Amino acid sequence: MPPARRGPPPLNMKKINDLFFRLAELTLVTMLSAMVIMVFGNVVLRYGFNDSIISSEELSRFLFIWITFLGAIVAMRENAHLGLDTVVRKLGLRGKKVAFALSNLMMLGCCVLMFYGTFKQHGINATTRSAVTEIPMSWVYGVGYLASVAMGLMILNKLVRLGRGEFDESDLIQVQDSEEVVIAHTTGAAK
């Protein structure tokens, strides 16, 4: 009889991936809420009391940078980025695979450039502090590391899955139709 296993079950990659994106979404909600509170509070203070909190404007700008990059990561997972699929839809299966691979390789190249650019700027940003809150700017712009690595890993995963043949033909089109288009196609097909 094998010995009883103790402790929690091992985490698989899907659970870790889902946990990362839940944390990213929670962080986005928290940052957006903080930004709204700071901006609205400053508007009320400015117009109602002729006063303001100096650091809230700077922190709001920094939060906006992080929200943009974290939002791009979440949007990439859901294939919610803008895209043009007119030509790809007309291609055969082999053409769709080639277009999928090329577009993902170009996006991977952009991720490499973003990581490299963030790395090159890191030394300057680490020694530069923000004007009001005196936060090292490497904390503000360091989100480039997170975004480039997270998106790069997602792209690599797609390329590996493409190589293994795990994609259906419909998965090779990386653009989601809007709800209006889906409804129009559904009602048009029903008639």
Residue pairs with C-beta under 8 A, 6 or more apart in sequence:
20 150
21 74
21 77
24 70
24 73
24 74
25 74
27 66
27 70
28 67
28 70
28 71
28 74
31 63
31 66
31 67
31 70
32 63
32 67
34 59
34 63
35 59
35 60
35 63
35 64
35 67
38 53
38 56
38 57
38 59
38 60
39 56
39 60
41 53
41 56
42 52
42 53
42 56
42 57
45 51
45 52
45 53
46 52
54 132
55 132
55 133
57 132
58 130
58 131
58 132
58 133
59 133
62 130
62 135
62 140
65 140
65 141
65 143
66 140
66 143
69 143
69 144
69 146
69 147
70 143
70 146
70 147
72 81
72 147
72 151
73 146
73 147
73 150
73 151
75 81
76 151
76 154
77 154
78 176
79 174
79 175
79 176
80 176
82 175
83 174
83 175
84 175
85 173
85 174
85 175
87 99
88 95
88 96
88 99
88 100
88 172
88 173
89 173
91 99
93 169
93 172
96 169
96 172
96 173
97 162
97 167
97 172
99 172
100 158
100 162
100 167
100 172
100 174
101 159
101 162
103 174
104 155
104 158
104 159
104 162
105 159
107 151
107 155
108 152
108 155
108 156
108 159
111 148
111 149
111 151
111 152
111 155
112 148
112 152
114 144
114 147
114 148
115 144
115 145
115 148
115 149
115 152
117 144
118 141
118 142
118 144
118 145
118 148
119 145
121 141
122 138
122 142
124 137
125 136
125 137
125 138
125 140
125 141
125 142
126 136
126 137
126 138
127 136
128 136
128 137
129 135
129 136
129 137
130 137
130 140
161 167
177 185
